[in-house]
Amino acid sequence: MSLFDDDRIRALSGPERGALGEVLRRAFPARADWERLLLFQLDRHLADYAPEASDLRDITLRVVESAAVDDWLVDLVKAALAVSGNRKLREWAQPYLAAGPKPASGPADRPEATLAAATTTGSGAATAAPSASGDDPPVVFVSYGHAADDDDQFGLFVDDLRAAVVRVTGVSPARALYVDTSLSVGIEWSPGLVEALSGCRVLMPFYSVSLMGSRGCGREWAYFTQRQDEFERATGKPADSILPVLWDNPANYADRLAKPPFPAVQFAPNGAEFRRYRERGLRHLYSRRDTFGTEVRTVRDYLADLVADLTRRPPLPPGPLAVAFDAIAPAFGGA
């Protein structure tokens, strides 16, 4: 059952739809962002609603009004919320949550936790990146500090990278990247998260102060490292399947990069075309992609190509599915 009051969203007045459109326009500030949202989340094509020459305001208006007329406005709101980030959209959505039983005290009391539940499937896997079950685990497990949920750029880049991984590997969008959007900080992992971490080919941590202070991210790293260790013992070859992204400015966490486990992982290419990426981090470039579009595409394609290379190697052994969260000693994240 949806945690949204679907009828209230369907009944939005013209001014209310206008307010929603303004929030969506800020959350998805480029035509390509809208194309990814509609295609990957809703199996729709932006060209069916907005001609190529449409500006961003026109795109937003056309999509919102079409969704209202054709009765998929609720689906549009949920799809947008499923993209990591979009804090302003989550704030807009608060009044439209359906009344329900008060959850137990703890992290689930937070409004964003309720919204996360409203945009996840019954299995606990995020709709932004549904967990492929059984024989089809995700290729990339994205590990990130949950402060990124207040960063619209993070969700937009993840979708951009997902499209690039799909292009170079041929896997489905659902399999390309797994991103946990449950905001379950400091509590047990969901079954969907464990399944994804157990079978993924690549661990992709988005380096930031938030990630390096997160025991949950430290446990994800430790769990994945155990899989790498088993692979190396069995094959005598290095696994090298942790592929970091310099998300925030590296100067903010340079001291932590000098401490284990980070020095053992190659975290940035050395070419001149990656200089701004090494110095400022991808978030800085991506938030200014109208200026640094070439650098953004270079980093994105570099990451996608490395992912493709790793998929051509023998896979790591799967990790255990029955695992106690507290039993895993975090590789980092404080005492």
N, C-alpha and C positions, 0 to 999 in steps of 0.2 A: 504494500500500500504506500502511495506517495506521501511524503511528509509535507508536500506543498498543498495549499488550497488551490487545486487546479481550476476550479470554477471562478475564483477571483481573478486569476491570471487571464483566463479566457475572456473575462468581462472587463478588462482594462479599458478605460475611456481613452479618447484621443490624446488628451494631455498626458495621461499616465503612460500611454505607449510612447509618447514623445520623450518622457523622462527616461524610460527604459532604453530608447534608442540612443540617447546621449551617453548613458553609461556603457552601452555596447560599443559605441563608436570609439570611446576612449580605451576600452579593453582590447579592441581589434582594430588598430589604427592603419591598416593597409588592406588593399583588395586581396592580396595573397592570404592574409590572416582569415578573412571571411571565406575564401575558397576552401582552406583547410578545415575550418570549423564545419561548414556545411557538408563537405565531402566525407571527412573522417568520422564525424559524430552523427550525421543525419542522413547520409547517403543521398545528398542532394547536390545540385550543381548551381553555383552562383550565377552562371550565364543565363539560367532559366528565369532569373528574377531581376538582374541588373545588367544592362549592356556594358561592354568593355569600357566605354567612354564615361561611365558614371563616376562622379566623385564620391568620396567616402560618405558624406552626409546623405547623398542620394541612395547609395548602396544600403546604408542602415535603414533608411525610411522604407525602401522597397521591400527589404527582407522582413522587417517587422510587420509591415502592413499585409504582405502576402501571408505571413505566418498566422496573423490574426484572422484573415478572411478564410483561409483554408484549414484552420483549426490545428496548427502545429506550433502555436506560440508557446505552449507549455514545454514542448519538446525542445524548442529553441533555447528557452531559459535554462533548462536542465543541461543541455549540451554545452552552453557557454560556461555554466558553473563547473562542469566537469573538467574544464581546462584549468590546470594548476595556475594559481594566481587569482586575478580579478577580484581583489578585495572590495572595490567599490561596488561591483555587481553583487557580491555577497551581502553588503550592507543594504543595497536596494531590495534584495529578496527577503530580508528579515520579516517585514510585515505580512508576507504571503505564505509563511509557514503555517500549516494546519495545527490546530490545538491538539495536544495529545498528552499522554502520561508524562510526568516529570521524570527524567532519567535519574539514576543514582548519582551521587555526588562524585566529582572527579573531572577528568578531562572532557567527558561527554557533556558536561554542563555548559560548555562554551558554545555560543551561537554557531561558530564556524564548524564545530563538530556535528551539530544537528544538520547543517547544510551539507556537510560531507556525506552524512548518511543518506540524505535525500538524493544524492547524485551517484550512489553506488548500487551495484546489483546485489541480489540476495546472497550471492556467494561471498561477498565481502571484497571482490575485486573492483577496482575503480573503473567506471565507465570510460574514463579518459583513455585507458589502456587496458582493455579487458584481458584477464589472464587466460592464456591458452592452456587448456587442460591436457592431461595425459601425455600424448606423444608430441605435442606442439607447444613447448615452453617458449617464453619470449626470448628474443635474441639479446636485448639489452635491458638490464635492470638499472634504472636511474635512482641513485642514492643522493638525497639532498636534505639540507637543514630546512625545517618547515617554516623558517622565516621567509623562504622563497614564495610561500603561498600569498604573501602580501606584495608580491612582485609580479605584475602582469607580464613583464618581459620574459620571465622564466617559462611560463606556460606557452607563450607564443614561440619561443625558440625550441622548446621540446617538440611542438608540433612541426616546426620547420625541419628539425633534425629527423623526426619520424619519417617525413616524406622523403628525405634524402636517403635514409636507410632502406626504405621500401624500393626506391629507384635502383640502388646498387646491389641489393640482395634478392629482390623479387619476392620477399615474404609479404604477408598481408600487413596492413597497418596495425591490426590488433596484436600481431606477434612482434612487430619491430621493436617497440619500447614498452616497458612496464613502468608506470609511475604510480606510486601509492599516494592517493589523495585523501586518505582517511583522517589525517591529522591525529593519529593515535599515538601521541607522544608519551613515551615512558610506560606503555602498557603492552600486553601481549601482542605478538604479531598476528595478523589475520591469516586464515588458511590460504587465502589467495596470495598474500605476500610471501609466505613460506614456499608455496608451490613455485612461484616465479623465481625466487632466489635460489631454489634448489636446482632448477633446470636451465637457467639463463646461460648464455654463452659469454656475456661480457658484463662486468660491473662498471658502471659509469658514475663515479662520484662527482658532484658539482662542488668544487672547492669553494668554501666560504668560511668565515668565522663561525657561522651558525652550524655548518656541517661538522667542523672540527671540534665543536663543543658538545656535539650530540652523541650520547651513549648509544642511542638507537642506530645511528649511522655507523658508529664504531662496531656494533654487533653485526651489522650487515657485512662490513668489511671482514671481520673475523670469520664469520660463517663462510664467506666466499673464499677466503684465503685457505681454509681447510680443504675446500674442493681443489684449489690449485695445488696444494701440497700433495694430495692424493694422486693427482695427475702426474706430477713431477716424479714421485716415487715409482709410479707404474711405468712411465715412459722414459725417464732419464732426461727429459727435455723441459725447458722452462715453459710455464703456462702463459705468463705475461698477458693475462686477460683482464686486468684492471686498467681502464682507460679514463683518466681523470679529465675534467673540464675546468679550466681556470675561470670560474664564474665571476666572483667578486675580485676587486683589485688585489693582486697577490701581496702587495705591500702590507695589507691589513692582517695577513696571517703568515708572513715570511718566517717568523720565529718558530711556528708550529711545523712548517714544511721541513725544517731542519731536524725534526725529531721523528723517531720511528712511529708508524710504519712508512711514512711518506718518502724518505730518501730512496727507498728500494724501487720506487715506481717512476718511470719516465713521464713527466707531466706536461711538457711543452716542446714543440718542435723548435729548431734553432734557426730556420730560414729568416731572411730579412722581411719577408711578407707577413711573418707572424710577430713582428716586433711590438706593435701596439697591443696585440693579444697578450703577450708575455708581460708587458708593462702595466696594462690597465685592466685586463680581464675582459671576458666576453660580454658581461652584462653592460659595461660601458659602451662597447662597440655596438651591441645589438639595440640598445636604447637610442642610438644615434645612427641607425642603419641607413637613413637617407644620405648620410655623409660617408659612413664607413661600410657601405654595402659590399664592396669588393672584399674587404678584410673579413666580414662576417661570412660571406659565401666560401671564402678560402678555408676558414676554420671549420665551418659546417661540413664541407666536402672532405676535408682531411679526416675528421672524426668518422664520417660515414664510410670512407674508404678503409680505415683501420678496422672498423666493425666488420666490413665485408671480408677483409683478409682473415680475421679471426674465425669467421664462420666456415672458412675453407680448411681449417685445422681440425684435428680430432676433438670432439667435445670433452669437456671436463666431466668427471663422474658426478652423478647427481648427489645432492646433499640430502640429509635425513629430513623427512616431513614431520616426524614426531619430535619436536625440539622445544625445550623450555627456554623461554626468552631470557630469564634471569641466569640460566646455566651457561650462557655464552659470555665469556669475558670480553668486553669491548676492546678493540684495538686502539681506540682513542676515545676522548669524550669526557675526561676528568675522572676524579676519584669516585 
